[in-house]
Amino acid sequence: MTGSRCRWCGDDPLYVEYHDTEWGVPIHDDADLFAKLLLDGFQAGLSWITILRRREGFYEAMDGLDPEKIARYTPARMERLLQDKRIIRNRQKVAASVGNARAWLEVMESGSFAELLWSHVDGAPIVNRWEHDRDVPTETDRSLAMSKQLRSLGFRFCGPTICYAFMQATGLINDHLVGCFRHRPLS
């Protein structure tokens, strides 16, 4: 590593590893994008490190975050999830994850989830040139448009702030600070 890294990850080894290897790397796989959106929905009101520490548990408890399997969850299966300490046990978020999986299946019947999402950045990552953390927005017109479209398709827990964080994490937007050693390789 040469140069510094974005300060938001602090010095927690798990967070540093996530920053250095995953955050901002473009994702184009439909199912991988679904899994990331599902986890971002569970993050609502929490810090990302909370989700990151439980990510493996989510994959174990929720069938690898496979949208085709999650879409078939019954009320009884959702009740079992609400007792599973490996995930965030929030009734609305669990129900939304099942509804989002069903919405994902509908999108996939007529196209590609990845194409739908990447259309919000015209198919290529937006490279920002922020110098300070305080300059980075929490939402933009593009994240608002993505949120509106996803909601119109039946998705929940996908407001404009969640969508912006999702866009940053999945590489639709490169928001590594210009002084971060990851900015240039992802540009």
PEBELSUL-V183736 format. One record per backbone hydrogen bond with DSSP energy under -1.0 kcal/mol. CO is the residue of the C=O (numbers start at 0). NH is the residue of the N-H. E is the energy in kcal/mol with one decimal. If there is no record, write none. Layout:
<<CO,NH,E> <CO,NH,E>>
This chain:
<<3,180,-3.1> <6,9,-2.1> <11,15,-2.9> <12,16,-2.4> <13,17,-2.1> <14,18,-2.7> <15,19,-2.9> <16,20,-1.9> <17,21,-2.5> <17,22,-2.4> <21,24,-2.4> <28,32,-2.5> <29,33,-2.0> <30,34,-2.5> <31,35,-2.1> <32,36,-2.4> <33,37,-2.8> <34,38,-2.3> <35,39,-2.5> <36,40,-2.1> <37,41,-1.8> <38,42,-1.3> <42,45,-3.8> <46,50,-1.1> <47,51,-3.1> <48,52,-2.3> <53,57,-2.4> <54,58,-2.3> <55,59,-2.3> <56,60,-3.1> <57,61,-2.5> <58,63,-3.2> <61,64,-2.2> <62,65,-1.5> <65,69,-2.6> <66,70,-2.3> <68,71,-1.2> <69,72,-1.9> <73,77,-2.3> <74,78,-2.2> <75,79,-1.9> <76,80,-1.9> <77,81,-1.7> <79,82,-1.4> <80,83,-1.6> <83,86,-1.4> <87,89,-1.7> <89,93,-2.6> <90,94,-2.5> <91,95,-2.3> <92,96,-2.1> <93,97,-1.6> <94,98,-2.5> <95,99,-3.2> <96,100,-1.8> <97,101,-1.9> <98,102,-2.3> <99,103,-2.6> <100,104,-2.0> <101,105,-1.7> <102,106,-2.3> <103,107,-2.6> <104,108,-1.2> <106,109,-1.1> <111,115,-2.1> <112,116,-2.4> <113,117,-3.2> <114,118,-1.5> <116,119,-1.6> <117,120,-1.7> <117,122,-2.9> <118,121,-1.2> <120,123,-1.6> <125,173,-3.5> <129,177,-2.9> <131,134,-1.7> <132,135,-1.4> <139,143,-2.2> <140,144,-2.3> <141,145,-2.4> <142,146,-2.5> <143,147,-2.5> <144,148,-2.3> <145,149,-2.9> <146,150,-2.7> <147,151,-2.2> <148,152,-1.2> <149,154,-2.5> <150,153,-1.6> <158,162,-2.9> <159,163,-1.9> <160,164,-2.3> <161,165,-2.6> <162,166,-2.6> <163,167,-2.3> <164,168,-2.5> <165,169,-2.3> <166,171,-1.3> <166,172,-1.9> <167,170,-1.1> <168,23,-1.2> <169,26,-2.1> <171,125,-2.6> <173,127,-1.9> <176,179,-2.1> <178,3,-1.2> <179,182,-1.4> <181,185,-1.3> <183,186,-1.8>>
